[in-house]
Amino acid sequence: MPQIDSQKKRVKTNNKAHMLVVSKKSAIKTAIKKVLAAVEANDKEAAIAAYNACSSKLDSAVAKNVYHKNFASRQKSRLQTAINNMK
């Protein structure tokens, strides 16, 4: 445990930032799963709506340096391909 006041504060702020990042990543994983579930159910309208929400969350995460831009691009491409290949 840190002894210096500034280090104590740093630990608190680091934990707070860590929890925010973990929360954002979890929300994105859930959004991706919703898109894939809609694709599995062959519900194109729901898949498109879920994709739009997921895409927005991915772009937001990239802007806040939670994920790399290539990760977001790859995920969006993968999800869009799944939607386009629906029958």
C-alpha positions as CSV (number, residue, x, y, z in Angstrom):
1,M,0.0,0.0,0.0
2,P,1.4,3.4,-0.9
3,Q,2.5,5.8,1.9
4,I,2.6,9.0,0.0
5,D,-0.7,11.0,-0.5
6,S,-0.2,11.5,-4.2
7,Q,0.4,7.8,-4.7
8,K,-2.7,6.9,-2.7
9,K,-4.7,9.2,-5.0
10,R,-3.1,7.7,-8.1
11,V,-4.2,4.2,-7.0
12,K,-7.7,5.5,-6.6
13,T,-7.8,7.2,-10.0
14,N,-6.2,4.2,-11.7
15,N,-8.8,1.8,-10.2
16,K,-11.6,4.2,-11.4
17,A,-10.2,4.4,-14.9
18,H,-9.7,0.6,-15.0
19,M,-13.3,0.0,-14.0
20,L,-14.6,2.3,-16.7
21,V,-12.5,0.5,-19.3
22,V,-13.7,-2.9,-18.1
23,S,-17.3,-1.7,-18.2
24,K,-17.0,-0.4,-21.8
25,K,-15.3,-3.6,-23.0
26,S,-18.1,-5.7,-21.4
27,A,-20.8,-3.5,-23.0
28,I,-19.2,-4.0,-26.4
29,K,-18.9,-7.8,-26.0
30,T,-22.6,-7.9,-25.1
31,A,-23.5,-5.8,-28.1
32,I,-21.5,-8.1,-30.4
33,K,-23.3,-11.1,-28.9
34,K,-26.6,-9.5,-29.6
35,V,-25.8,-9.0,-33.3
36,L,-24.6,-12.6,-33.6
37,A,-27.7,-13.9,-31.8
38,A,-30.0,-12.0,-34.2
39,V,-28.0,-13.4,-37.1
40,E,-28.4,-16.9,-35.7
41,A,-32.2,-16.3,-35.3
42,N,-32.4,-15.1,-39.0
43,D,-33.9,-11.8,-37.8
44,K,-32.4,-9.3,-40.3
45,E,-34.1,-6.2,-38.9
46,A,-33.0,-6.9,-35.3
47,A,-29.5,-7.8,-36.5
48,I,-29.2,-4.4,-38.4
49,A,-30.5,-2.5,-35.4
50,A,-28.1,-4.3,-33.0
51,Y,-25.3,-3.8,-35.5
52,N,-25.9,0.0,-35.6
53,A,-25.8,0.1,-31.8
54,C,-22.7,-2.0,-31.7
55,S,-20.9,0.0,-34.3
56,S,-21.6,3.2,-32.4
57,K,-20.2,1.7,-29.2
58,L,-17.1,0.5,-31.1
59,D,-16.4,3.9,-32.5
60,S,-16.9,5.5,-29.1
61,A,-14.4,3.0,-27.6
62,V,-11.8,3.8,-30.3
63,A,-12.2,7.5,-29.7
64,K,-11.6,7.0,-26.0
65,N,-8.6,4.7,-26.6
66,V,-10.2,1.6,-25.2
67,Y,-9.7,-0.3,-28.4
68,H,-7.4,0.1,-31.4
69,K,-9.1,1.3,-34.6
70,N,-8.1,-1.9,-36.4
71,F,-9.9,-4.0,-33.8
72,A,-13.1,-1.9,-34.3
73,S,-12.8,-2.1,-38.0
74,R,-12.3,-5.8,-38.0
75,Q,-15.3,-6.4,-35.7
76,K,-17.6,-4.2,-37.7
77,S,-16.5,-5.9,-40.9
78,R,-17.0,-9.4,-39.5
79,L,-20.5,-8.5,-38.2
80,Q,-21.5,-6.8,-41.4
81,T,-20.4,-9.9,-43.4
82,A,-22.5,-12.1,-41.1
83,I,-25.5,-9.9,-41.6
84,N,-25.0,-9.8,-45.4
85,N,-24.7,-13.6,-45.6
86,M,-28.1,-14.1,-43.9
87,K,-30.6,-15.9,-46.0
